[in-house]
Amino acid sequence: MTPLQVELPDGVVREVVTAPAAVLSEPCLPVDPADPDVVRLAADLLATMDVSPGCVGLAANQVGVPWRVFCLDVSAHPKTRTCHGRFVMVNPQILQASRNEKAREGCMSVPDFTGDVKRASRLVVTGQLPGTGEHVTLTTDAFEARAVQHEVDHLDGLLFIDRVVSAAAIHKRKVYLD
């Protein structure tokens, strides 16, 4: 296990909320990471992410819960350089962000579109681990940094489509057949 991984109970797959649901546009509330409901939510986020093809992260409000909790796992993504494995972070806060780059993003809560979004390619974020409440600081770059910012945006009530430069930067999602 990496320093970010903690033992969690088995989770339940939850339905993912899509735009324009109000829970996606409201800032999420800080929570006690030791609260059993937060620990259960952490497990459910991981279970939901695991069964969702192509999903590398999921925020609590994407399953209808307005709490500052997200999960992430970019280990299988080809654009990953730095990878902290599969983890959940509670009450995250971005401390430093630098070297902005534009790249295409998608989201389970905006299933029909992708968009070109400018984000920092280097990032320092702090938060707590579910269950233990341990404070952790993550320094990352490249795709993992982008994914963390995408999830923190969710917790702040923002979708990637709120960050695109113009309407021309939004694209119909391509569907690939096996």
C-alpha positions in Angstrom: 0.0 0.0 0.0 1.1 3.6 -0.7 1.0 6.2 2.0 -2.3 7.4 0.5 -4.1 4.0 0.7 -6.2 3.0 3.6 -8.3 -0.1 4.4 -11.9 0.5 3.5 -15.0 -1.7 3.6 -16.4 -3.1 0.4 -18.3 -0.3 -1.4 -21.6 -0.2 -3.2 -21.9 1.1 -6.7 -23.9 4.3 -6.8 -25.6 6.0 -9.7 -23.7 8.9 -11.2 -25.5 12.2 -11.4 -25.3 14.2 -14.7 -25.5 17.8 -15.5 -27.6 19.9 -15.0 -28.3 18.4 -11.5 -28.0 21.1 -8.9 -25.7 19.1 -6.6 -23.0 19.5 -9.3 -23.0 23.3 -9.2 -22.9 23.9 -5.5 -19.7 23.9 -3.4 -19.4 20.8 -1.2 -19.1 20.8 2.6 -16.0 19.8 4.6 -16.6 16.6 6.6 -15.1 14.7 9.4 -12.9 12.0 7.7 -13.4 9.6 10.7 -17.2 9.7 10.4 -18.4 6.2 9.4 -20.7 7.7 6.7 -17.6 9.4 5.1 -15.7 6.1 5.2 -18.7 4.3 3.6 -18.9 7.0 1.0 -15.1 6.7 0.2 -15.6 2.9 -0.4 -18.7 3.6 -2.6 -16.8 6.1 -4.7 -14.0 3.6 -5.3 -16.5 0.8 -6.2 -18.4 3.2 -8.6 -15.1 4.3 -10.2 -14.0 0.7 -10.6 -17.0 -0.4 -12.6 -17.0 2.7 -14.8 -14.9 2.2 -18.0 -12.3 4.9 -18.5 -13.1 6.6 -15.2 -10.0 7.8 -13.4 -11.7 9.9 -10.6 -15.0 10.6 -9.0 -16.2 13.3 -6.6 -18.8 12.8 -3.9 -21.3 15.2 -5.5 -21.2 13.1 -8.7 -23.0 10.4 -6.7 -25.3 13.1 -5.2 -23.5 13.7 -1.9 -22.4 17.3 -1.3 -19.3 16.5 0.7 -15.6 17.3 0.0 -14.4 13.8 -0.8 -13.0 12.4 -4.1 -11.3 9.2 -5.3 -8.6 8.9 -8.0 -6.6 6.2 -9.8 -4.7 7.2 -12.9 -2.4 4.1 -12.9 -3.9 2.6 -16.1 -4.0 5.9 -18.1 -1.3 6.2 -20.8 -0.6 9.9 -20.1 0.3 9.2 -16.5 3.8 10.1 -15.4 3.6 10.5 -11.6 1.1 8.1 -10.0 0.1 7.7 -6.3 -2.1 4.7 -7.0 -5.7 4.3 -6.0 -6.7 6.7 -3.2 -9.4 8.8 -1.6 -8.9 12.3 -0.3 -11.1 14.1 2.2 -11.3 17.9 2.4 -8.7 18.5 -0.3 -7.1 21.9 -0.8 -4.7 22.9 -3.6 -1.6 24.6 -2.1 0.4 25.2 -5.3 -0.3 25.0 -9.0 2.1 25.9 -11.9 2.9 25.4 -15.6 -0.5 25.6 -17.2 -1.2 23.4 -20.2 -4.3 22.8 -22.3 -5.6 19.3 -22.8 -8.9 17.5 -23.6 -11.1 16.3 -20.7 -14.2 14.3 -20.3 -16.5 13.6 -17.3 -19.1 11.0 -16.3 -21.4 13.8 -15.3 -21.1 15.4 -18.8 -21.4 12.1 -20.8 -21.9 13.6 -24.3 -19.1 16.1 -24.5 -15.4 16.6 -24.0 -13.5 19.9 -23.7 -10.2 21.6 -24.0 -9.2 22.9 -20.5 -6.1 24.7 -19.3 -4.8 23.4 -16.0 -1.6 23.3 -14.0 0.7 20.5 -14.9 2.4 20.6 -11.5 0.4 20.5 -8.3 0.7 20.3 -4.5 -2.6 19.3 -2.8 -3.3 18.6 0.9 -6.1 16.7 2.5 -7.1 13.9 4.9 -7.4 10.2 4.6 -10.8 8.6 5.2 -11.1 6.7 8.5 -7.8 7.8 10.0 -8.1 11.6 9.3 -4.3 11.6 8.7 -3.2 14.8 7.0 -1.4 14.1 3.7 0.3 16.2 1.1 0.5 15.0 -2.5 3.0 16.5 -5.0 2.2 15.4 -8.6 2.4 16.4 -12.2 1.1 15.7 -15.7 -2.1 13.7 -16.0 -2.5 13.0 -12.3 -2.3 16.7 -11.5 -5.0 17.4 -14.1 -7.2 14.7 -12.7 -6.8 16.0 -9.1 -7.8 19.5 -10.3 -10.8 18.1 -12.2 -12.1 16.4 -9.0 -11.4 19.4 -6.7 -13.3 21.6 -9.2 -16.3 19.2 -8.8 -16.1 19.8 -5.0 -16.1 23.5 -5.7 -19.2 23.2 -7.8 -17.5 23.5 -11.2 -17.6 21.2 -14.2 -14.9 21.1 -16.9 -17.3 22.9 -19.3 -17.1 25.9 -16.8 -13.4 26.1 -17.5 -13.2 25.8 -21.3 -12.0 29.0 -23.1 -14.9 29.2 -25.5 -17.8 27.2 -27.0 -15.4 26.1 -29.8 -13.4 24.2 -27.2 -16.3 21.9 -26.4 -16.5 18.7 -28.5 -19.1 16.0 -29.1 -17.7 12.8 -27.4 -16.5 10.2 -29.8 -17.9 6.7 -29.4 -15.6 3.9 -30.1 -17.0 0.5 -31.0 -15.1 -2.7 -30.1 
